[in-house]
Amino acid sequence: MSAATHNPCSKLRVQFKPVDGGVTAPLGFRAGAISCGIKNPEATRLDLALILSDSPTVTDAVFTTNKVRAACVRVSQQHVRSGDARAIIANSGNANACTGPQGIQDAKAMCKAAAEALGLKMREVLVCSTGIIGMNMPIQRITPRVAELAGKLQPKGGDEAAQAIMTSDTKPKIYAIEVPLGKGLSFRVGGIAKGAGMICPNMATMLSFITTDAKVSKDELKRAMRFAVDQSFNRITIDGDTSTNDTVIVMSNGQASAPAIKKGSPEAEIFRCALQKVMMELAKMIVSDGERVTKFVEIRVCNARTHSDAKKAAEAVAKSLLVKCSFHGSDPNWGRIIHAVGYSGARIKEELIDIYFNGLIACKGGLTSKTPVSDLEKVVREPRFTVTIDLNSGNAVHNVYTTDLSEAYVDFNSSEYSAAVHAKRQKGLV
């Protein structure tokens, strides 16, 4: 494998121990959630979450690459540039995107309400929103409840926070680990995420909040975060759409017993891999919970000339609607896969390409193999399988995680906006 694709975490010998709690698993973090009726005033589901570090943190964040950015993204970007955060306030039910100056005002109002309730500076609060685009935030139902929410924060509130940021998700996405360093020393990393549709490499329609009690510098956190995001959230796709609201935030408060992590040390590599582990588990949960999906598929391109070629080929296959339809129909149609590789922009030689389904060869040297189709069909009928595309041109590798495309996905996404507008009009809300 080339240096460009080498992942040091694959050979790490430290055993990460899964623990409960999500964002409140690390020391010194509290969280909670409340129902504000953001999408529907009559609903009682949790829709406003708050996460707090009891002490100052080192913070880093990655935001959407979409040129159309939600108001919450714009405000949070400003706050991250001005310093480190202590709290995150996040809502579901409304994206606060494409809402103009009023949207910015509402995002700032959420930060201000949280800051006043927690005794923080406004810039120490980051704000995130997820839901329908193009509708004004019902801020009058949110800010009056923030003080009450602040009073509900607890060290075991991570699960509620995960529930409150769900939209079309069918289950909360929570994961945390303890990382032993020997001599009784350790640190923890925990996270929550949401996302089920508009999922594409370069993050997705997703929010993810990661906390850690490791002692880490700003520069080291930034290096570790960029590595972990590239190895996780930037390797998933459900429908090829990049959202207006995508955000990943990491806060480190240094409350663990372990000593400070130094640049270039073995502990720095362990921290980077721990962060990747949490993000990768959350990313896989997002793909598995994709809107009306029935298959979880790993696309693995190997032996490409360069990492760029491997990435282009893997993403082309993972995003191909024809390929995804084949997966849904349990059809091992390798022709659709090789044609996607062909238009991907990767440098290839058709006569060198081999394609496998869970290790069973379907295409050898660009031609059909002798493997019985019935054997290949058994593989693609499974809810999880791997497609390996061997370009036999080098030693670079890239993996992407994707899904099938179902009729139910089309039905679900064909009327979401109009149904939401109609419901609000019926209630006199728009």
Residue pairs with C-beta under 8 A, 6 or more apart in sequence:
1 395
1 396
1 397
2 306
2 307
2 394
2 395
2 396
4 306
4 307
4 396
5 307
5 310
5 396
5 397
5 398
7 231
8 269
8 272
8 273
9 231
9 272
9 273
9 276
9 277
12 269
12 270
12 273
14 179
14 180
14 270
14 273
15 180
16 177
16 178
16 179
16 274
16 277
17 177
17 178
17 179
17 180
18 175
18 176
18 177
19 25
19 176
19 177
19 178
19 188
19 190
20 176
21 155
21 156
21 158
21 159
21 174
21 176
21 190
22 31
22 158
22 159
22 161
22 162
22 174
22 175
22 176
22 190
22 191
22 192
23 29
23 31
23 51
23 158
23 161
23 162
23 176
23 190
23 191
23 192
23 209
23 210
23 211
24 30
24 31
24 154
24 155
24 156
24 157
24 158
24 190
24 211
25 158
25 176
25 177
25 178
25 188
25 189
25 190
25 211
26 176
26 187
26 188
26 189
26 190
26 211
26 212
26 213
26 253
26 255
26 256
27 188
27 213
27 253
27 255
27 256
28 53
28 54
28 55
28 213
28 253
28 255
29 51
29 52
29 53
29 54
29 155
29 158
29 190
29 211
29 213
29 251
29 253
30 51
30 52
30 54
30 153
30 154
30 155
30 157
31 49
31 50
31 51
31 52
31 153
31 154
31 157
31 158
31 160
31 161
32 49
32 50
32 149
32 150
32 152
32 153
32 154
32 157
32 160
32 161
33 46
33 47
33 48
33 49
33 50
33 149
33 152
33 157
33 160
33 161
33 163
33 164
34 46
34 47
34 48
34 145
34 148
34 149
34 152
34 164
35 43
35 44
35 45
35 46
35 47
35 48
36 47
36 48
36 91
36 138
36 141
36 142
36 145
37 43
37 44
37 47
37 138
37 141
38 47
38 48
38 91
38 92
38 93
38 94
38 131
38 137
38 138
38 141
38 142
39 47
39 92
39 93
39 94
39 131
39 132
39 420
40 93
40 423
41 138
41 141
41 427
41 429
45 163
46 160
46 163
46 164
47 91
47 92
47 93
47 164
48 89
48 90
48 91
48 142
48 145
48 146
48 149
48 164
49 88
49 89
49 90
49 91
49 160
49 161
49 162
49 164
49 165
50 87
50 88
50 89
50 90
50 114
50 146
50 149
50 150
50 153
50 161
51 87
51 88
51 90
51 161
51 209
51 211
51 251
52 86
52 87
52 118
52 150
52 153
53 86
53 87
53 211
53 251
53 253
54 253
55 253
55 254
55 255
56 84
56 86
56 253
57 84
57 85
57 86
57 251
57 252
57 253
57 254
58 84
58 216
58 217
58 218
58 221
58 251
58 252
58 253
58 254
59 80
59 84
59 85
59 126
59 221
59 249
59 250
59 251
59 252
60 80
60 218
60 221
60 222
60 225
60 249
60 250
61 76
61 77
61 80
61 126
61 247
61 248
61 249
61 250
62 203
62 225
62 226
62 229
62 247
62 248
63 69
63 73
63 76
63 77
63 246
63 247
64 70
64 73
64 203
64 242
64 243
64 244
64 245
64 246
64 247
65 202
65 203
65 242
65 246
66 242
66 243
66 244
66 246
68 97
68 98
68 244
69 97
69 244
69 245
70 95
70 96
70 97
70 98
70 103
70 129
70 133
70 244
70 245
71 96
71 97
71 99
71 103
71 104
71 106
71 107
71 129
72 96
72 107
72 110
72 127
72 128
72 129
72 245
72 247
73 244
73 245
73 246
73 247
74 104
74 107
75 104
75 107
75 108
75 111
75 127
76 107
76 126
76 127
76 128
76 247
76 249
78 123
79 85
79 111
79 122
79 123
79 124
79 125
79 126
80 126
82 123
83 123
83 124
84 124
84 218
84 251
85 124
85 125
85 126
85 249
85 251
86 118
86 120
86 124
86 125
86 251
87 114
87 115
87 118
87 120
87 124
87 125
87 126
88 125
88 126
88 127
88 128
88 209
88 249
88 251
89 110
89 111
89 113
89 114
89 125
89 126
89 127
89 128
89 146
90 127
90 128
90 129
90 130
90 161
90 164
90 165
90 207
90 209
91 110
91 128
91 129
91 130
91 131
91 137
91 142
91 164
91 165
92 129
92 130
92 131
92 164
92 165
92 166
92 167
92 194
93 131
93 132
93 167
94 129
94 131
94 132
94 135
94 137
94 138
95 129
95 130
95 131
95 132
95 133
95 135
95 244
95 245
96 103
96 106
96 107
96 129
96 137
97 103
97 129
97 133
97 134
97 244
97 245
98 133
98 134
98 244
99 106
99 134
99 135
99 136
99 137
102 136
103 136
103 137
106 136
106 137
106 139
107 127
107 129
107 137
108 122
109 139
109 142
109 143
110 125
110 127
110 139
110 142
110 143
110 146
111 122
111 125
111 126
111 127
112 122
113 142
113 143
113 146
113 147
114 120
114 125
114 127
114 146
114 150
115 121
115 122
115 124
115 125
116 147
117 146
117 147
117 149
117 150
117 151
118 125
118 150
126 249
128 165
128 207
128 209
128 245
128 247
128 249
129 137
129 245
130 165
130 167
130 194
130 205
130 207
130 245
131 167
132 416
132 417
132 420
133 244
133 417
134 417
135 420
135 421
135 424
135 430
138 429
158 174
158 176
158 190
158 192
159 172
159 174
161 192
161 209
162 172
162 173
162 174
162 192
162 193
162 194
163 172
165 192
165 194
165 207
166 172
166 194
167 194
167 196
168 196
168 197
168 291
168 412
169 194
169 195
169 196
169 289
170 196
170 289
171 285
171 289
172 192
172 194
173 192
173 193
173 194
173 195
173 282
173 285
173 286
173 289
174 190
174 191
174 192
175 190
175 191
175 278
175 281
175 282
175 285
176 188
176 189
176 190
176 191
176 278
177 188
177 189
177 190
177 274
177 277
177 278
178 186
178 187
178 188
179 186
179 187
179 188
179 189
179 214
179 270
179 271
179 274
180 186
181 187
181 258
181 267
181 270
184 257
185 256
185 257
185 258
185 259
186 256
186 257
186 258
187 212
187 213
187 214
187 215
187 256
187 257
187 258
187 271
187 274
188 212
188 213
188 214
188 256
189 210
189 211
189 212
189 214
189 274
189 275
189 277
189 278
190 210
190 211
190 212
190 278
191 208
191 209
191 210
191 211
191 278
191 279
191 282
192 208
192 209
192 282
193 206
193 207
193 208
193 209
193 282
193 283
193 285
193 286
194 206
194 207
194 208
194 286
195 204
195 205
195 206
195 207
195 208
195 286
195 289
196 238
196 286
196 289
196 290
196 291
197 205
197 238
197 239
197 241
197 290
197 291
197 413
198 204
198 205
198 238
198 239
198 241
198 242
198 243
199 205
199 206
199 236
199 237
199 238
199 239
199 241
199 286
199 287
199 290
200 237
200 238
200 239
200 240
200 241
200 242
200 319
201 234
201 235
201 236
201 237
201 315
201 400
202 234
202 242
203 229
203 233
203 234
203 242
203 243
203 246
203 248
204 233
204 236
204 237
204 238
204 241
204 242
204 243
204 246
204 286
205 241
205 242
205 243
205 245
205 246
206 233
206 243
206 246
206 247
206 248
206 286
207 245
207 246
207 247
207 248
208 233
208 247
208 248
208 249
208 279
208 282
209 248
209 249
209 251
210 248
210 249
210 250
210 251
210 275
210 278
210 279
211 250
211 251
211 252
211 253
212 250
212 251
212 252
212 253
212 256
212 271
212 274
212 275
213 252
213 253
213 254
213 255
213 256
214 252
214 254
214 256
214 258
214 261
214 271
215 252
215 254
215 256
215 258
215 259
215 260
215 261
216 224
216 252
216 254
216 260
216 261
216 271
217 260
217 261
217 263
219 263
220 261
220 262
220 263
220 268
220 271
221 250
221 252
223 272
224 268
224 271
224 272
224 275
225 248
225 250
225 275
227 272
227 275
227 276
228 272
228 275
228 276
228 278
228 279
228 280
229 248
229 279
231 276
231 279
231 280
232 276
232 279
232 280
232 282
232 283
233 248
233 279
233 282
233 283
235 283
235 398
235 399
235 400
235 401
236 283
236 284
236 286
236 287
236 400
236 401
236 402
237 315
237 318
237 319
237 400
237 401
237 402
237 403
238 286
238 287
238 290
238 291
238 293
238 402
238 403
239 290
239 291
239 405
239 409
240 319
248 279
250 275
254 260
258 267
259 267
261 267
261 268
261 271
262 268
283 401
284 296
284 401
287 293
287 296
287 401
287 402
287 403
288 296
290 403
290 409
291 409
291 412
291 413
292 406
292 408
292 409
292 411
292 412
293 403
293 404
293 405
293 406
293 409
294 328
294 383
294 403
294 404
294 406
295 327
295 328
295 380
295 383
295 384
295 385
295 403
295 404
296 383
296 384
296 401
296 403
297 318
297 327
297 384
297 385
297 386
297 387
297 401
297 402
297 403
297 404
298 385
298 386
298 387
298 399
298 400
298 401
298 402
299 314
299 317
299 318
299 386
299 387
299 389
299 399
299 400
299 401
299 402
300 314
300 386
300 387
300 388
300 389
300 397
300 398
300 399
301 310
301 311
301 313
301 314
301 317
301 341
301 346
301 388
301 389
301 391
301 397
301 398
301 399
302 310
302 388
302 389
302 390
302 391
302 396
302 397
303 390
303 391
303 392
303 393
303 394
303 395
303 396
303 397
304 310
304 313
304 346
304 391
304 393
304 394
304 396
304 397
304 398
305 346
305 347
305 391
305 393
305 394
305 396
306 347
306 394
306 396
307 396
307 397
307 398
308 346
309 346
309 347
309 348
309 391
309 393
309 394
309 396
310 346
310 391
310 396
310 397
310 398
311 398
312 344
312 345
312 346
313 340
313 341
313 344
313 346
313 348
313 389
313 391
313 398
314 389
314 398
314 399
314 400
315 344
315 400
316 340
316 341
316 343
316 344
316 345
316 346
317 323
317 337
317 340
317 341
317 344
317 387
317 389
317 400
317 402
318 400
318 401
318 402
319 402
320 336
320 337
320 340
321 405
322 336
322 339
322 340
323 333
323 336
323 337
323 340
324 402
324 403
324 404
324 405
325 404
325 405
326 332
326 333
326 336
326 380
327 380
327 403
327 404
327 405
328 404
328 405
328 406
330 377
330 380
330 381
331 377
331 380
332 357
332 362
332 373
332 376
332 377
332 379
332 380
334 355
334 357
334 362
334 363
334 368
337 355
337 363
337 387
337 389
338 350
338 353
338 355
338 363
338 366
341 348
341 353
341 389
341 391
342 348
342 350
346 391
347 393
348 391
348 393
349 391
349 392
349 393
350 366
351 365
351 366
352 365
352 366
352 391
352 392
352 393
353 363
353 365
353 366
353 389
353 390
353 391
353 392
354 361
354 363
354 364
354 365
354 389
354 390
354 392
355 361
355 362
355 363
355 387
355 388
355 389
355 390
356 362
356 386
356 387
356 388
356 389
356 390
357 376
357 379
357 380
357 385
357 386
357 387
358 379
358 382
358 385
358 386
359 386
359 388
360 371
360 375
360 376
360 379
361 369
361 371
362 368
362 369
362 371
362 376
363 369
379 385
421 430
424 430
